[in-house]
Amino acid sequence: MHTKEELLAFVGQCYIILDPINLVHPPYSQEVKGIDARCVSNLIWALVKLDLALDAGCTGNEVILSILPLVMRLLGQSSPQGLANLLWAYAKLSEPPVEVIASIMSRMTEMLSRDQTGSLFDAQALSNSIWAVAHARSKVANFDVQCGPAGAVSAFLVAIAVSANSMLRALYTRLDMAHLSAFLNNVEHKFSCQALVNIVWSFATILGDECGQHPVIMQLFVASRKEAILRLRATFAALQTQQAWVYHMPGGFNEQALSNVVYAYEKAGLLDRELLHWVFSVAALRLDRRDGPPSFKPQELCTLLRAAHLEICEPQPFLAKLARIVQSMPWIVRNWSSSELNELSRALGLLQPSLIAQQHAHAQAQAQAAQQAAAAAAAQQQAQAQQAAVAAAAALPLLSLAAAANGSQLDLQFLLQANALVSAAGVGNLGVVNSGNNLVNGGGTGISLADLVTAELQQMSLQNAIAAQLNAAAAAAAGLQPYGGVNGRAGGAPGAGIGAGPGRAGGAQNGAGLPLNDTQQALQLLQSLQLGPAPRQPGLSLMPSPGGAEWR
């Protein structure tokens, strides 16, 4: 059989299934001929899976309802997988048969309670069973009451939670980033991502925020969260490779799993920042597919968009990626309903404050950079001004010395000696007078002759250095033009230097520091000076200060 029509024809020919003697009156036949529990379970599951029994009144639906007595007789012989398939198939019907569902739940609860190893039902069977109960409760009013004894549904839920916890503890999942494909395939085989998400989704649908009030169920949500985050991280790392196989790998979180895990933990009141962060991170990469448009269904995206308003974590990267996708491919939302489009618009509105904040931060960064550049320029200008001031201060003593010599005979040797002595005494440029055996500075402090003799040796080297500077200035004065000129002019005849060869004419540019006439006179004086080492006897001959006053 390869088509739905062939299956329906086969069902119609199997009169044994519809034999009222075998089905309605079991006492007439202690054993059903030609059919067993596994065959019945597979037949019902196939009819529902192929959408041949969902509508009331269709052939497949009539067959399923007709063999209910046979199903009840064979429950004791059904395997765990067969029971899970039956429960799933009956929950999918438009009018689920509550009596049969209650019997299957009771049988499964008994089997799970005896299963100490947790190996009787696999993860997919647990997932299908709890999912079936969640869907049946949504279709049947007072489902818990119609399912028989009080607490029957609760006992079933606890049995499922205990078994799922045992299976999750046995996983011992260790994230292996170096072998992502093998890791995802391995954990998918042990406990599929779909089963993991469907179990917590079903519990949240049935109990809502009461999930946290049941210790066993709360433990299940904690263990499932830990496992989900590990697989989300692995999925995120695999998607970053942007290889085509990643979007079709059997393990990992696909679009439906992302939506369902957010719905489950949000409805149970257990959604936290870390879990939602990884969901948004994987969803953003799922949007940016390289092999085609995004595979999100509108309902799946809307679940994530509603979670963006919970203020649990920052959804801006995911929303920004979605906004770019919608802008570049507007046709992907063409068939969305008005409510879905409103949800999209409302979520994308969250981006506006973020964009404004980014623009403000960018403007602040630019202003700060401009301030730093201005401060650096000001510091550079200040450093240049300080360097100019230092240079001017270094040249000032020579110019002041030349100006002081204007109109009088200057014993330059005396000045050199006096400056050396004053510098040695630490009195600065205050001037000196001769007072008996002591030199008196401008502040009246006495300097002993012993100090003068000691400073004599230091003065000799200083004399030659300053004389060399004055000779260079005198030689350059020949080419200096009046203060403020642009081009230098030739000066007088070169002076004879102090053992360093003849001086030479030179020029200067933009003089500064003294008035024009004083500067010219000072330069002329420097030009006329011819200084030499002028050897003399040891000792000091000081020129008395004019009028007995201090020389300044």
C-alpha positions as CSV (number, residue, x, y, z in Angstrom):
1,M,0.0,0.0,0.0
2,H,1.4,3.3,-1.1
3,T,-1.5,5.7,-1.0
4,K,-4.3,6.7,1.4
5,E,-6.8,5.3,-1.0
6,E,-5.2,1.9,-1.0
7,L,-5.2,1.9,2.8
8,L,-8.9,2.8,2.9
9,A,-9.7,0.0,0.4
10,F,-7.8,-2.5,2.6
11,V,-9.7,-1.4,5.7
12,G,-13.0,-1.8,3.9
13,Q,-12.1,-5.3,2.9
14,C,-11.1,-6.4,6.4
15,Y,-14.6,-7.5,7.5
16,I,-13.1,-9.4,10.3
17,I,-12.4,-6.0,12.0
18,L,-16.0,-5.0,11.7
19,D,-17.4,-8.4,12.7
20,P,-19.9,-7.7,15.4
21,I,-19.4,-11.1,16.9
22,N,-15.7,-10.5,17.6
23,L,-16.0,-6.9,18.6
24,V,-19.4,-6.4,20.2
25,H,-19.9,-9.8,21.7
26,P,-16.5,-11.1,22.9
27,P,-17.9,-14.0,24.8
28,Y,-18.7,-15.7,21.5
29,S,-15.1,-15.7,20.6
30,Q,-12.5,-15.9,23.4
31,E,-9.7,-15.0,20.9
32,V,-9.9,-12.6,18.0
33,K,-8.8,-14.3,14.9
34,G,-6.1,-12.8,12.6
35,I,-5.4,-9.6,14.6
36,D,-3.4,-8.7,17.8
37,A,-2.7,-5.7,19.9
38,R,0.2,-4.5,17.9
39,C,-1.8,-4.7,14.6
40,V,-4.7,-2.8,16.1
41,S,-2.4,-0.1,17.5
42,N,-0.5,0.3,14.2
43,L,-3.8,0.5,12.2
44,I,-5.3,3.2,14.3
45,W,-2.0,5.2,14.4
46,A,-1.7,5.0,10.6
47,L,-5.3,6.1,9.9
48,V,-4.8,9.2,12.2
49,K,-1.3,9.9,10.9
50,L,-2.5,10.0,7.3
51,D,-5.4,12.3,8.3
52,L,-8.0,9.6,7.3
53,A,-9.9,9.5,10.6
54,L,-9.9,13.1,12.0
55,D,-13.3,14.1,10.6
56,A,-16.4,12.7,12.3
57,G,-18.3,10.4,9.9
58,C,-15.5,9.5,7.6
59,T,-14.6,5.8,7.0
60,G,-11.4,5.9,9.0
61,N,-13.1,7.5,11.9
62,E,-15.9,4.9,11.8
63,V,-13.3,2.1,11.8
64,I,-11.5,3.5,14.8
65,L,-14.7,4.0,16.8
66,S,-16.0,0.5,15.9
67,I,-13.0,-1.3,17.2
68,L,-13.0,0.4,20.6
69,P,-14.2,-2.8,22.3
70,L,-11.3,-4.7,20.7
71,V,-8.8,-2.1,21.9
72,M,-10.2,-2.4,25.4
73,R,-9.7,-6.2,25.3
74,L,-6.2,-6.0,24.0
75,L,-4.9,-3.3,26.4
76,G,-3.3,-5.9,28.6
77,Q,-1.3,-7.2,25.7
78,S,-0.2,-3.8,24.3
79,S,3.4,-2.7,24.5
80,P,4.5,0.6,25.9
81,Q,5.0,2.0,22.4
82,G,1.6,0.6,21.4
83,L,-0.1,2.3,24.3
84,A,1.6,5.6,23.6
85,N,0.5,5.4,19.9
86,L,-3.1,4.7,20.8
87,L,-3.2,7.6,23.3
88,W,-1.8,9.9,20.7
89,A,-4.2,8.8,18.0
90,Y,-7.3,9.1,20.1
91,A,-6.3,12.6,21.3
92,K,-6.1,13.7,17.7
93,L,-9.7,12.8,16.9
94,S,-12.2,15.6,16.8
95,E,-14.2,13.9,19.6
96,P,-11.7,11.9,21.7
97,P,-13.2,8.8,23.4
98,V,-12.6,9.7,27.0
99,E,-13.4,6.2,28.4
100,V,-10.7,4.5,26.3
101,I,-8.2,7.3,27.0
102,A,-8.8,6.9,30.7
103,S,-8.2,3.2,30.5
104,I,-4.9,3.7,28.6
105,M,-3.7,6.3,31.1
106,S,-4.5,3.9,34.0
107,R,-2.6,1.1,32.3
108,M,0.5,3.4,31.6
109,T,0.5,4.7,35.2
110,E,0.6,1.2,36.5
111,M,3.5,0.2,34.2
112,L,5.5,3.4,34.9
113,S,5.1,2.9,38.6
114,R,6.6,-0.6,38.3
115,D,9.5,0.6,36.1
116,Q,12.3,1.2,38.4
117,T,15.0,1.6,35.7
118,G,13.1,4.1,33.6
119,S,13.8,2.0,30.4
120,L,10.3,0.7,29.8
121,F,9.1,3.8,27.9
122,D,11.5,5.8,25.7
123,A,11.5,9.6,25.5
124,Q,9.3,9.7,22.4
125,A,6.7,7.5,24.1
126,L,6.6,9.8,27.1
127,S,6.4,12.9,25.0
128,N,3.5,11.5,22.8
129,S,1.6,10.4,25.9
130,I,1.7,13.6,27.9
131,W,1.1,15.6,24.7
132,A,-2.0,13.5,24.0
133,V,-3.5,14.2,27.5
134,A,-2.8,17.9,27.0
135,H,-4.7,18.0,23.7
136,A,-7.6,15.8,24.9
137,R,-8.1,18.1,27.9
138,S,-8.4,21.1,25.6
139,K,-11.2,19.3,23.6
140,V,-13.2,17.7,26.4
141,A,-14.9,19.6,29.1
142,N,-14.4,18.3,32.6
143,F,-11.8,15.9,31.3
144,D,-10.3,15.1,34.7
145,V,-13.7,14.3,36.1
146,Q,-14.6,12.0,33.2
147,C,-11.4,10.1,33.5
148,G,-12.6,8.1,36.4
149,P,-11.3,8.2,40.0
150,A,-10.2,11.5,41.5
151,G,-6.5,12.0,41.1
152,A,-6.1,9.6,38.1
153,V,-4.8,12.4,35.9
154,S,-2.5,13.7,38.5
155,A,-1.1,10.2,39.1
156,F,-0.4,9.9,35.4
157,L,1.4,13.2,35.3
158,V,3.6,12.4,38.2
159,A,4.5,9.0,36.8
160,I,5.5,10.7,33.5
161,A,7.5,13.3,35.3
162,V,9.4,10.7,37.4
163,S,10.3,8.7,34.4
164,A,11.4,11.7,32.4
165,N,13.6,12.9,35.3
166,S,15.2,9.5,35.5
167,M,16.0,9.6,31.8
168,L,17.4,13.1,31.9
169,R,19.7,12.2,34.8
170,A,21.0,9.3,32.9
171,L,22.1,11.5,29.9
172,Y,25.1,13.1,31.5
173,T,25.3,15.5,28.6
174,R,28.7,17.1,28.1
175,L,28.9,19.8,25.5
176,D,31.5,19.0,22.8
177,M,32.1,22.0,20.6
178,A,34.9,20.3,18.6
179,H,32.4,17.7,17.2
180,L,29.1,19.5,17.1
181,S,27.5,17.2,14.5
182,A,28.3,14.0,16.4
183,F,27.3,15.6,19.7
184,L,23.9,16.7,18.4
185,N,23.2,13.3,16.7
186,N,24.2,11.5,19.9
187,V,21.9,13.4,22.2
188,E,19.1,13.3,19.6
189,H,19.2,9.6,19.6
190,K,19.0,9.4,23.4
191,F,16.4,12.1,24.1
192,S,15.3,14.0,21.1
193,C,15.0,17.8,21.3
194,Q,11.3,17.5,20.2
195,A,10.6,15.1,23.0
196,L,12.3,17.3,25.5
197,V,10.4,20.4,24.5
198,N,7.0,18.7,24.1
199,I,7.1,17.2,27.6
200,V,7.6,20.6,29.3
201,W,5.1,22.2,26.8
202,S,2.4,19.6,27.7
203,F,3.0,20.0,31.5
204,A,2.7,23.8,31.1
205,T,-0.4,23.5,29.0
206,I,-2.1,21.3,31.6
207,L,-0.9,22.9,34.9
208,G,0.1,26.4,33.9
209,D,1.9,28.3,36.7
210,E,1.1,25.4,39.1
211,C,4.1,23.5,37.7
212,G,6.3,25.1,40.2
213,Q,4.1,23.9,43.1
214,H,4.8,20.2,42.4
215,P,8.3,19.2,43.5
216,V,8.6,16.4,40.9
217,I,7.4,18.5,38.0
218,M,9.5,21.4,39.1
219,Q,12.5,19.2,39.1
220,L,11.6,18.1,35.6
221,F,11.5,21.8,34.5
222,V,14.9,22.5,36.1
223,A,16.5,19.4,34.5
224,S,15.0,20.2,31.1
225,R,16.2,23.8,31.2
226,K,19.8,22.7,31.8
227,E,19.6,20.2,28.9
228,A,17.9,22.8,26.7
229,I,20.6,25.4,27.3
230,L,23.3,22.9,26.4
231,R,21.6,22.1,23.1
232,L,20.9,25.7,22.4
233,R,24.5,26.6,22.8
234,A,25.5,23.7,20.5
235,T,22.9,24.7,17.9
236,F,24.1,28.3,18.1
237,A,27.7,27.2,17.5
238,A,26.7,25.0,14.6
239,L,24.6,27.7,12.9
240,Q,27.6,30.1,13.1
241,T,29.4,27.9,10.6
242,Q,26.7,28.9,8.0
243,Q,26.8,25.5,6.3
244,A,23.8,24.1,4.6
245,W,23.7,20.9,6.6
246,V,23.2,22.8,9.8
247,Y,19.7,23.8,8.8
248,H,18.6,20.2,8.2
249,M,20.5,18.4,11.0
250,P,18.3,16.0,13.1
251,G,19.4,17.4,16.4
252,G,19.4,20.9,17.8
253,F,16.6,23.5,18.2
254,N,14.6,24.1,15.1
255,E,12.0,26.9,14.7
256,Q,9.2,25.0,16.4
257,A,11.3,23.9,19.3
258,L,12.4,27.5,19.9
259,S,8.8,28.6,20.0
260,N,7.5,25.8,22.2
261,V,10.2,26.0,24.8
262,V,9.5,29.8,25.3
263,Y,5.8,29.1,25.5
264,A,6.3,26.3,28.0
265,Y,8.5,28.1,30.4
266,E,6.7,31.4,30.1
267,K,3.3,29.8,30.8
268,A,4.8,27.9,33.8
269,G,6.2,31.1,35.1
270,L,9.7,29.8,34.9
271,L,11.2,31.6,32.0
272,D,14.6,33.2,32.9
273,R,17.1,35.5,31.3
274,E,19.7,32.9,30.3
275,L,17.2,30.5,28.6
276,L,15.5,33.4,26.7
277,H,18.9,34.9,25.7
278,W,20.0,31.6,24.0
279,V,16.6,31.2,22.3
280,F,16.8,34.7,20.8
281,S,20.4,34.1,19.8
282,V,19.6,30.9,17.9
283,A,16.4,32.4,16.5
284,A,18.4,35.3,15.0
285,L,20.7,32.8,13.2
286,R,17.8,30.8,12.1
287,L,16.4,33.9,10.4
288,D,19.6,34.5,8.5
289,R,19.6,31.3,6.4
290,R,21.9,30.9,3.5
291,D,19.9,28.3,1.7
292,G,16.6,30.1,1.5
293,P,14.1,32.3,3.4
294,P,13.4,31.8,7.1
295,S,11.4,28.7,8.0
296,F,9.6,30.2,10.9
297,K,5.8,29.9,10.8
298,P,3.8,33.1,11.8
299,Q,2.6,31.5,15.0
300,E,6.1,30.5,16.0
301,L,7.5,33.9,15.4
302,C,4.6,35.6,17.3
303,T,5.4,33.5,20.4
304,L,9.0,34.9,20.3
305,L,7.7,38.4,19.6
306,R,5.4,38.3,22.7
307,A,8.4,37.1,24.8
308,A,10.3,40.2,23.7
309,H,7.9,42.4,25.8
310,L,8.6,40.5,29.0
311,E,11.7,42.6,29.7
312,I,13.6,39.4,30.8
313,C,16.5,39.9,28.4
314,E,17.4,42.2,25.5
315,P,15.6,41.2,22.3
316,Q,17.1,43.9,20.1
317,P,19.6,41.8,18.1
318,F,16.8,39.3,17.2
319,L,14.3,42.1,16.4
320,A,16.8,44.0,14.4
321,K,17.6,40.9,12.3
322,L,13.9,40.3,11.8
323,A,13.3,43.9,10.7
324,R,16.1,43.6,8.1
325,I,14.6,40.3,6.8
326,V,11.1,41.8,6.5
327,Q,12.5,44.9,4.8
328,S,14.4,42.8,2.2
329,M,11.8,40.1,1.8
330,P,8.4,41.7,2.5
331,W,6.6,38.8,0.8
332,I,7.3,36.5,3.8
333,V,4.6,38.3,5.8
334,R,2.2,38.7,3.0
335,N,-0.1,35.9,4.2
336,W,0.0,36.8,7.9
337,S,-3.2,37.5,9.6
338,S,-4.0,41.0,10.9
339,S,-3.4,39.9,14.5
340,E,0.0,38.5,13.6
341,L,1.0,41.6,11.7
342,N,-0.1,43.7,14.7
343,E,2.1,41.5,16.9
344,L,5.0,42.1,14.5
345,S,4.5,45.8,14.5
346,R,4.2,46.0,18.2
347,A,7.4,44.1,18.7
348,L,9.4,46.0,16.2
349,G,8.3,49.2,18.0
350,L,10.7,48.1,20.7
351,L,13.6,48.9,18.4
352,Q,12.9,52.6,18.3
353,P,14.2,53.4,21.8
354,S,17.2,51.3,21.1
355,L,17.9,53.2,17.9
356,I,17.6,56.5,19.6
357,A,19.9,55.3,22.4
358,Q,22.4,54.2,19.8
359,Q,22.3,57.5,18.0
360,H,22.7,59.4,21.3
361,A,25.6,57.2,22.3
362,H,27.2,57.8,18.9
363,A,26.8,61.6,19.2
364,Q,28.3,61.5,22.7
365,A,31.2,59.5,21.4
366,Q,31.8,62.1,18.7
367,A,31.6,65.0,21.1
368,Q,34.0,63.2,23.5
369,A,36.4,62.6,20.6
370,A,36.2,66.3,19.6
371,Q,36.9,67.4,23.2
372,Q,39.9,65.1,23.4
373,A,41.3,66.4,20.1
374,A,40.8,70.0,21.3
375,A,42.5,69.2,24.6
376,A,45.4,67.6,22.8
377,A,45.8,70.6,20.5
378,A,45.7,73.0,23.5
379,A,48.3,70.9,25.3
380,Q,50.5,71.0,22.3
381,Q,50.1,74.7,22.0
382,Q,50.9,75.2,25.7
383,A,54.0,73.0,25.4
384,Q,55.2,75.0,22.4
385,A,54.6,78.3,24.3
386,Q,56.5,76.9,27.3
387,Q,59.4,75.9,25.0
388,A,59.4,79.5,23.5
389,A,59.4,81.0,27.0
390,V,62.3,78.8,28.0
391,A,64.2,79.9,24.9
392,A,63.4,83.5,25.5
393,A,64.4,83.3,29.2
394,A,67.7,81.7,28.2
395,A,68.5,84.6,25.8
396,L,67.4,87.3,28.2
397,P,70.5,87.5,30.3
398,L,72.7,88.3,27.3
399,L,70.4,91.0,26.0
400,S,70.0,92.5,29.4
401,L,73.8,92.5,29.8
402,A,74.2,94.2,26.5
403,A,71.6,96.8,27.4
404,A,73.2,97.6,30.7
405,A,76.5,98.3,29.0
406,N,75.0,101.1,26.9
407,G,76.7,104.4,27.4
408,S,79.3,103.2,30.0
409,Q,82.5,101.3,30.1
410,L,81.6,97.8,31.2
411,D,84.2,95.6,32.8
412,L,82.8,92.4,31.3
413,Q,85.4,90.4,33.2
414,F,84.0,91.8,36.4
415,L,80.5,91.0,35.5
416,L,81.4,87.4,34.6
417,Q,83.2,87.0,37.9
418,A,80.4,88.6,39.9
419,N,77.8,86.4,38.2
420,A,79.8,83.3,38.9
421,L,80.2,84.3,42.6
422,V,76.5,85.3,43.0
423,S,75.5,82.0,41.3
424,A,77.8,80.1,43.6
425,A,76.3,81.9,46.6
426,G,72.8,81.2,45.4
427,V,71.7,84.8,45.4
428,G,70.4,84.9,41.8
429,N,70.5,88.0,39.6
430,L,70.2,90.6,42.4
431,G,73.4,92.4,41.8
432,V,76.5,92.8,44.1
433,V,78.4,95.6,46.0
434,N,81.9,95.5,47.5
435,S,81.8,96.0,51.2
436,G,85.2,95.5,52.8
437,N,86.1,91.9,52.9
438,N,82.6,90.7,51.9
439,L,80.4,90.9,48.9
440,V,76.9,92.1,49.7
441,N,74.0,91.0,47.5
442,G,70.8,93.0,46.9
443,G,69.2,91.5,50.0
444,G,72.1,92.4,52.3
445,T,73.5,88.9,52.7
446,G,77.3,88.7,53.2
447,I,79.7,86.4,51.2
448,S,83.1,85.6,52.8
449,L,86.4,85.9,50.9
450,A,86.8,82.1,51.4
451,D,83.7,81.6,49.4
452,L,85.0,84.0,46.7
453,V,88.3,82.1,46.5
454,T,86.4,78.8,46.2
455,A,84.2,80.2,43.5
456,E,87.2,81.6,41.6
457,L,87.9,78.2,40.0
458,Q,84.4,77.8,39.0
459,Q,84.3,81.3,37.5
460,M,87.1,80.6,35.1
461,S,85.3,77.9,33.2
462,L,82.1,79.9,33.2
463,Q,83.9,83.0,31.8
464,N,85.1,81.1,28.8
465,A,81.6,79.7,28.1
466,I,79.8,83.0,28.3
467,A,82.5,84.7,26.4
468,A,82.1,82.2,23.6
469,Q,78.4,82.9,23.5
470,L,78.9,86.7,23.4
471,N,81.5,86.3,20.6
472,A,78.9,84.4,18.6
473,A,76.3,87.0,19.3
474,A,78.7,89.8,18.4
475,A,79.6,88.0,15.1
476,A,75.9,87.5,14.3
477,A,75.1,91.1,15.1
478,A,76.8,92.2,11.9
479,G,74.0,90.8,9.9
480,L,71.0,91.7,12.2
481,Q,68.5,94.2,10.8
482,P,66.4,96.6,13.0
483,Y,63.8,95.0,15.3
484,G,60.9,93.4,13.4
485,G,62.6,93.2,10.0
486,V,62.1,90.3,7.6
487,N,65.4,90.1,5.8
488,G,68.8,90.3,7.5
489,R,71.3,93.0,6.5
490,A,75.1,93.0,6.5
491,G,76.6,94.3,9.7
492,G,80.0,95.7,10.5
493,A,83.3,94.1,10.2
494,P,83.6,90.7,11.7
495,G,85.0,90.6,15.2
496,A,87.9,88.6,16.3
497,G,86.8,85.5,18.3
498,I,88.3,84.0,21.4
499,G,90.6,81.4,19.9
500,A,87.8,80.0,17.8
501,G,88.6,81.7,14.5
502,P,87.2,84.9,13.0
503,G,83.6,85.8,13.3
504,R,81.3,86.0,10.3
505,A,78.4,88.2,9.3
506,G,74.9,86.9,9.6
507,G,71.2,87.9,9.5
508,A,68.3,87.6,11.8
509,Q,64.5,87.5,11.4
510,N,61.8,89.0,13.5
511,G,63.6,90.2,16.6
512,A,61.8,90.4,19.9
513,G,62.3,91.3,23.5
514,L,63.7,94.9,23.7
515,P,62.6,98.2,22.2
516,L,64.0,99.0,18.8
517,N,66.7,101.6,19.8
518,D,67.9,99.7,22.8
519,T,68.2,96.5,20.8
520,Q,70.2,98.2,18.1
521,Q,72.5,99.8,20.6
522,A,72.9,96.5,22.5
523,L,73.7,94.6,19.3
524,Q,76.2,97.3,18.2
525,L,77.9,96.9,21.6
526,L,78.1,93.1,21.2
527,Q,79.5,93.6,17.7
528,S,82.3,95.9,19.0
529,L,83.3,93.5,21.9
530,Q,86.4,91.4,21.3
531,L,86.7,89.1,24.2
532,G,89.5,86.8,25.1
533,P,90.4,84.7,28.0
534,A,92.3,87.7,29.4
535,P,94.6,85.8,31.8
536,R,95.1,87.6,35.1
537,Q,96.6,87.0,38.5
538,P,94.6,84.9,41.0
539,G,92.4,87.0,43.0
540,L,89.5,89.3,42.4
541,S,89.5,93.0,41.5
542,L,86.1,94.5,41.8
543,M,84.9,97.7,40.3
544,P,83.3,99.9,43.0
545,S,79.6,100.6,42.4
546,P,78.8,104.1,41.1
547,G,78.0,106.5,43.9
548,G,78.3,103.9,46.6
549,A,74.9,102.5,45.7
550,E,74.1,98.9,44.8
551,W,74.7,98.0,41.2
552,R,71.6,96.5,39.6
